[in-house]
Amino acid sequence: MINESAISLKQLRALVAITENGSLTAAAEMLGLTPPAVSTQLKLLEENLGTRLMMRGNDGKTSLTSAGQEVLRTTKQIDASLTNCYERVKSIRMGKFGYLAIGVVSTGKYFAPQLVSAFQKSNPDIQVGLRIGNREDIISLVMEGAVDVAIMGRPPRAPVATAEILGPHPHIFIAPKGHPLATGCDVSPEALLEETFLVRERGSGTRILMERLLDRLGEGRPYKTVSMGTNETIKQAVIADLGIALISGHTVANELADGRLVQIKAPGVPIIRQWFLMHRRDMPLTAVTEKFRRFIVDQKGSYLPHIPG
């Protein structure tokens, strides 16, 4: 039998701390408690839930049970909601009239700050928090309730999410100025596949787009790739003539405008995707969030970077 009234945040956070830090000692240091105190909180939580949450294997390492994984996931959602609540209360205490938390995938950092600035100038009574991360991070923030809305490409298929199209998101091939394939005309698949392609990590949406395109153009022919961690690294590597890349056009608008990068025209590009505004379907939009939604949708993508050519 579950003793709901006896479960406390201290108990739940003890589970999170042990899981994230790997030991009672490290968890105790993080929480400012003694190891026995942390152990006691975990034991109380298990007693109140009537089940084991952590198990010790033959190798001496602990791992979460299925129940423990569920409690951990829910606790993180609770902490995210509380953090959001604290920010809202702080904005009220400071004389603000609203708080809005926005998540943006890293590619969107080339236009999102300016968009937020424009919104705040027209709505000075609203405080905005902006969090930028990779696709998985932003989806997690939305699902945990840590952000009210998110700007991203290709929203998750989860039915609990609602997505609204904001504007086109083109992906293009880029090369350094003077590159042999930068002729202004479509290059052949054979010539394209002779190049070295600079790509993001596996699982990256842009990398998946490129692999699908090259597999189709080359009918399965192999090609050389070099993985890099960020779009900024890829841009600088292309400028240095280490290879070419398929990349979001909005990340290279400035470099195309000043001539440091040029587009390679090839069959199937640009690949046009969309930017979306996403939020949890089961969390009704607040008046502040709805105001931001109207603000961004009414602009019909005019804030997106212009891509020369």
C-alpha positions as a printed NumPy array, in Angstrom:
array([[  0.   ,   0.   ,   0.   ],
       [  1.314,   3.451,  -0.929],
       [  1.444,   6.029,   1.849],
       [  1.006,   9.126,  -0.33 ],
       [  0.812,  11.652,   2.514],
       [  4.226,  10.629,   3.857],
       [  6.142,  11.099,   0.59 ],
       [  8.249,  14.272,   0.627],
       [ 10.421,  16.23 ,  -1.777],
       [ 13.45 ,  15.361,   0.379],
       [ 12.823,  11.686,  -0.239],
       [ 12.312,  12.152,  -3.975],
       [ 15.403,  14.336,  -4.355],
       [ 17.495,  11.782,  -2.487],
       [ 16.658,   9.27 ,  -5.233],
       [ 17.596,  11.777,  -7.95 ],
       [ 20.85 ,  12.713,  -6.23 ],
       [ 21.959,   9.095,  -5.785],
       [ 21.098,   8.276,  -9.4  ],
       [ 22.86 ,  11.306, -10.866],
       [ 25.95 ,  11.151,  -8.639],
       [ 26.442,   7.411,  -8.479],
       [ 27.023,   7.053,  -4.724],
       [ 25.599,   7.977,  -1.355],
       [ 28.67 ,  10.032,  -0.505],
       [ 28.492,  12.14 ,  -3.657],
       [ 24.711,  12.513,  -3.312],
       [ 25.113,  13.638,   0.308],
       [ 27.679,  16.247,  -0.711],
       [ 25.355,  17.568,  -3.401],
       [ 22.398,  17.787,  -0.992],
       [ 24.405,  19.124,   1.971],
       [ 23.506,  16.072,   4.084],
       [ 25.349,  13.108,   5.573],
       [ 25.373,   9.756,   3.725],
       [ 23.266,   8.083,   6.457],
       [ 20.675,  10.863,   6.135],
       [ 20.435,  10.344,   2.37 ],
       [ 20.173,   6.579,   2.871],
       [ 17.363,   7.139,   5.378],
       [ 15.428,   9.344,   2.922],
       [ 15.679,   6.66 ,   0.238],
       [ 14.576,   3.956,   2.669],
       [ 11.568,   6.051,   3.75 ],
       [ 10.611,   6.652,   0.127],
       [ 10.71 ,   2.919,  -0.616],
       [  8.653,   2.179,   2.495],
       [  6.087,   4.829,   1.578],
       [  5.792,   3.47 ,  -1.966],
       [  5.84 ,  -0.148,  -0.822],
       [  8.47 ,  -1.254,  -3.345],
       [ 12.199,  -1.326,  -4.034],
       [ 13.465,   1.57 ,  -6.135],
       [ 17.162,   0.674,  -6.341],
       [ 18.927,  -2.687,  -6.585],
       [ 22.582,  -3.597,  -6.069],
       [ 24.059,  -5.94 ,  -8.676],
       [ 26.772,  -8.589,  -8.315],
       [ 29.338,  -6.021,  -9.414],
       [ 28.433,  -3.82 ,  -6.456],
       [ 26.825,  -1.135,  -8.637],
       [ 23.305,   0.094,  -7.986],
       [ 20.622,   0.516, -10.632],
       [ 17.028,   1.646, -10.699],
       [ 14.174,  -0.804, -10.766],
       [ 11.283,  -0.185, -13.171],
       [  9.428,   1.547, -10.328],
       [ 12.53 ,   3.584,  -9.564],
       [ 12.789,   4.751, -13.167],
       [  9.171,   5.909, -13.092],
       [  9.651,   7.777,  -9.806],
       [ 12.847,   9.391, -11.143],
       [ 11.096,  10.589, -14.31 ],
       [  8.178,  12.032, -12.363],
       [ 10.459,  13.698,  -9.806],
       [ 12.329,  15.471, -12.584],
       [  9.007,  16.735, -13.934],
       [  8.061,  17.982, -10.473],
       [ 11.391,  19.797, -10.057],
       [ 11.075,  21.361, -13.518],
       [  7.547,  22.578, -12.759],
       [  8.665,  23.98 ,  -9.402],
       [ 11.584,  25.819, -11.024],
       [  9.189,  27.342, -13.537],
       [  6.847,  28.275, -10.689],
       [  9.661,  29.94 ,  -8.744],
       [ 10.552,  32.055, -11.789],
       [  6.951,  33.137, -12.163],
       [  6.668,  34.026,  -8.486],
       [  9.949,  35.934,  -8.67 ],
       [  8.684,  37.956, -11.633],
       [  5.486,  38.788,  -9.726],
       [  7.506,  39.779,  -6.651],
       [  9.689,  42.047,  -8.826],
       [  6.637,  43.845, -10.148],
       [  6.447,  41.969, -13.447],
       [  3.128,  40.799, -14.779],
       [  4.148,  37.532, -16.361],
       [  6.889,  35.045, -17.044],
       [  7.462,  32.984, -20.173],
       [ 10.005,  30.159, -20.582],
       [ 11.022,  29.43 , -24.187],
       [ 13.139,  26.526, -25.415],
       [ 15.001,  26.788, -28.73 ],
       [ 17.073,  24.194, -30.58 ],
       [ 20.668,  25.277, -31.172],
       [ 20.101,  26.064, -34.857],
       [ 17.482,  28.607, -33.82 ],
       [ 19.992,  30.665, -31.829],
       [ 20.695,  32.623, -35.013],
       [ 17.302,  34.331, -34.844],
       [ 15.622,  33.476, -31.517],
       [ 17.393,  36.111, -29.344],
       [ 16.326,  38.896, -31.7  ],
       [ 12.783,  37.529, -31.719],
       [ 12.678,  37.457, -27.915],
       [ 14.1  ,  40.984, -27.759],
       [ 11.385,  42.273, -30.107],
       [  8.698,  40.555, -28.034],
       [  9.99 ,  42.029, -24.785],
       [ 10.187,  45.528, -26.254],
       [  6.528,  45.347, -27.201],
       [  5.625,  43.594, -23.927],
       [  7.867,  45.111, -21.236],
       [  5.666,  43.685, -18.476],
       [  6.608,  40.119, -19.426],
       [  9.875,  38.519, -18.34 ],
       [ 11.253,  35.911, -20.763],
       [ 13.609,  33.028, -20.012],
       [ 15.409,  31.544, -23.047],
       [ 16.943,  28.057, -22.982],
       [ 18.938,  26.742, -25.951],
       [ 19.93 ,  23.104, -26.429],
       [ 19.95 ,  20.2  , -28.833],
       [ 16.752,  18.599, -30.097],
       [ 16.552,  15.926, -27.393],
       [ 17.188,  18.449, -24.622],
       [ 14.45 ,  20.793, -25.829],
       [ 11.905,  17.99 , -26.238],
       [ 12.677,  16.86 , -22.683],
       [ 12.2  ,  20.41 , -21.373],
       [  8.803,  20.623, -23.066],
       [  7.678,  17.226, -21.798],
       [  8.872,  18.033, -18.264],
       [  7.043,  21.373, -18.269],
       [ 10.328,  23.263, -17.806],
       [  9.493,  25.519, -20.781],
       [  6.116,  26.791, -21.935],
       [  6.825,  26.589, -25.664],
       [  9.698,  25.54 , -27.921],
       [ 10.934,  26.582, -31.345],
       [ 12.322,  23.664, -33.315],
       [ 12.284,  21.739, -36.575],
       [ 10.615,  18.346, -36.967],
       [  8.54 ,  18.05 , -33.792],
       [  8.311,  14.708, -31.974],
       [  5.603,  12.269, -32.946],
       [  4.385,  12.072, -29.368],
       [  0.629,  12.75 , -29.376],
       [  0.947,  14.919, -26.269],
       [  2.677,  17.646, -28.307],
       [  1.028,  20.308, -30.442],
       [  3.088,  21.93 , -33.22 ],
       [  2.345,  24.989, -35.346],
       [  4.294,  25.894, -38.5  ],
       [  6.262,  29.159, -38.264],
       [  8.113,  29.282, -41.569],
       [ 10.391,  27.45 , -44.027],
       [ 13.712,  26.015, -42.894],
       [ 15.957,  25.383, -45.929],
       [ 19.032,  23.13 , -45.827],
       [ 21.767,  23.741, -48.412],
       [ 25.193,  22.492, -49.445],
       [ 27.985,  24.942, -48.622],
       [ 31.588,  25.186, -49.776],
       [ 34.441,  27.7  , -49.433],
       [ 34.759,  30.572, -51.879],
       [ 36.327,  29.408, -55.14 ],
       [ 35.411,  25.748, -54.685],
       [ 35.346,  23.831, -58.023],
       [ 31.716,  22.771, -57.507],
       [ 30.504,  26.31 , -56.766],
       [ 29.67 ,  26.988, -60.405],
       [ 26.098,  28.214, -59.973],
       [ 24.835,  25.205, -61.932],
       [ 23.667,  21.821, -60.695],
       [ 26.599,  19.481, -60.147],
       [ 26.381,  15.794, -61.01 ],
       [ 25.857,  13.195, -58.286],
       [ 29.173,  11.63 , -59.282],
       [ 31.109,  14.876, -58.733],
       [ 29.278,  15.58 , -55.477],
       [ 30.038,  12.145, -54.024],
       [ 33.775,  12.611, -54.618],
       [ 33.805,  15.273, -51.868],
       [ 34.408,  14.905, -48.139],
       [ 31.257,  15.722, -46.164],
       [ 31.492,  17.406, -42.778],
       [ 28.619,  16.184, -40.612],
       [ 27.145,  16.407, -37.123],
       [ 26.962,  13.448, -34.744],
       [ 24.849,  10.404, -35.572],
       [ 21.186,  11.044, -34.84 ],
       [ 21.429,  14.671, -35.948],
       [ 18.419,  15.684, -38.027],
       [ 20.598,  17.478, -40.593],
       [ 22.88 ,  14.466, -40.933],
       [ 19.894,  12.201, -41.524],
       [ 18.663,  14.544, -44.271],
       [ 22.073,  14.496, -45.968],
       [ 22.461,  10.718, -45.762],
       [ 19.022,  10.158, -47.276],
       [ 19.791,  12.571, -50.12 ],
       [ 23.242,  11.135, -50.923],
       [ 22.003,   7.546, -50.698],
       [ 19.32 ,   8.432, -53.223],
       [ 21.636,  10.357, -55.564],
       [ 24.454,   7.829, -55.384],
       [ 22.209,   4.74 , -55.285],
       [ 24.08 ,   3.455, -52.249],
       [ 27.581,   4.465, -53.349],
       [ 29.883,   5.107, -50.343],
       [ 31.241,   8.569, -49.561],
       [ 33.638,  10.048, -47.025],
       [ 32.386,  11.835, -43.899],
       [ 34.074,  13.596, -40.995],
       [ 32.011,  14.158, -37.819],
       [ 32.109,  17.464, -35.96 ],
       [ 30.378,  18.597, -32.791],
       [ 28.69 ,  21.881, -33.7  ],
       [ 27.431,  23.904, -36.66 ],
       [ 30.012,  26.584, -35.841],
       [ 32.831,  24.045, -36.118],
       [ 31.442,  22.791, -39.411],
       [ 31.222,  26.335, -40.805],
       [ 34.828,  27.129, -39.895],
       [ 36.018,  23.778, -41.278],
       [ 34.263,  24.406, -44.595],
       [ 35.769,  27.902, -44.79 ],
       [ 39.175,  26.262, -44.216],
       [ 38.464,  23.936, -47.184],
       [ 38.381,  20.71 , -45.165],
       [ 35.23 ,  19.559, -46.924],
       [ 31.68 ,  20.562, -47.828],
       [ 28.516,  20.278, -45.755],
       [ 24.752,  20.15 , -45.84 ],
       [ 23.618,  22.648, -43.232],
       [ 20.684,  24.806, -42.189],
       [ 20.694,  27.87 , -44.406],
       [ 19.761,  30.02 , -41.424],
       [ 23.068,  29.203, -39.71 ],
       [ 25.19 ,  30.499, -42.616],
       [ 23.259,  33.537, -43.875],
       [ 25.978,  35.981, -42.793],
       [ 28.831,  33.928, -44.26 ],
       [ 26.987,  33.612, -47.575],
       [ 26.304,  37.352, -47.63 ],
       [ 29.952,  38.323, -47.097],
       [ 31.301,  35.7  , -49.497],
       [ 33.146,  33.452, -47.042],
       [ 30.867,  30.586, -48.048],
       [ 29.047,  29.764, -51.277],
       [ 26.223,  27.422, -52.143],
       [ 26.664,  24.249, -54.16 ],
       [ 23.673,  23.551, -56.338],
       [ 22.8  ,  19.887, -56.677],
       [ 19.701,  17.815, -57.452],
       [ 17.327,  17.741, -54.499],
       [ 18.609,  20.865, -52.744],
       [ 17.69 ,  23.049, -51.065],
       [ 15.817,  20.618, -48.814],
       [ 12.948,  22.588, -47.335],
       [ 11.768,  21.711, -43.87 ],
       [  9.723,  23.866, -41.48 ],
       [ 10.212,  25.658, -38.184],
       [  7.567,  24.818, -35.577],
       [  6.277,  26.289, -32.338],
       [  5.615,  23.366, -30.004],
       [  3.939,  22.956, -26.616],
       [  2.368,  20.234, -24.533],
       [ -1.222,  19.563, -25.538],
       [ -2.251,  18.726, -21.983],
       [ -1.004,  22.07 , -20.628],
       [ -3.361,  24.879, -21.729],
       [ -1.557,  28.022, -22.86 ],
       [ -1.517,  30.822, -20.31 ],
       [ -2.479,  34.342, -21.361],
       [  1.233,  35.248, -21.515],
       [  2.117,  32.217, -23.639],
       [ -0.814,  32.854, -25.978],
       [  0.363,  36.457, -26.407],
       [  3.792,  35.182, -27.491],
       [  2.191,  32.617, -29.806],
       [  0.172,  35.324, -31.549],
       [  3.227,  37.593, -31.716],
       [  5.418,  35.009, -33.438],
       [  2.751,  33.534, -35.727],
       [  1.593,  36.954, -36.956],
       [  5.098,  37.717, -38.233],
       [  4.837,  34.851, -40.726],
       [  8.554,  34.032, -40.543],
       [  9.77 ,  37.568, -41.305],
       [ 12.355,  37.261, -38.49 ],
       [ 14.08 ,  34.309, -40.173],
       [ 17.544,  35.086, -41.646],
       [ 17.618,  35.916, -45.349],
       [ 19.644,  33.492, -47.433],
       [ 21.358,  35.185, -50.431],
       [ 20.538,  33.556, -53.748]])
